[in-house]
Amino acid sequence: MIRHYFRDRRTVAATLGTTDNVTWGPVLTGRIYHITELAVEDETSAPSTDVRVVVTGHGFDFPLVEQDLPAAATLYWSETEHVLSEAESLVARFRGATAADRLQLYVSGWWEEVGEVAAGNA
């Protein structure tokens, strides 16, 4: 198995809706992603309810982490490893953000090809 390391960020501007999603994914065919760290932040103001990070892709949301009444310009971290497989996405749901707030999702970890063999182990 060969580990391909990465760091990524997704940013959206909040709208006038009650829920704003920041999506990372979906995972490409033939890959498995190991998310070793993730963080969420409303850089502008504090959402009035919560932010929740979920995995989507199988007809339901699988919750990973949640922060009630998050403070403005504060990173909320999870260093628990989460595994994403084909067609799954990581979604940060901000509820109650102010229109035009800058919403962030940071992700780091590594990915592997399904069935990949490390050099010298074939």
Secondary structure, 3 states (H helix, E strand, C coil): CCCEEEEEEEEEECCCCCEEEEEECCCCCCEEEEEEEEEEEECCCCCCCEEEEEEECCCCCEEEEEEECCCCCCCEEECCCEEECCCCEEEEEEECCCCCCEEEEEEEEEEEECCCCCCCCC
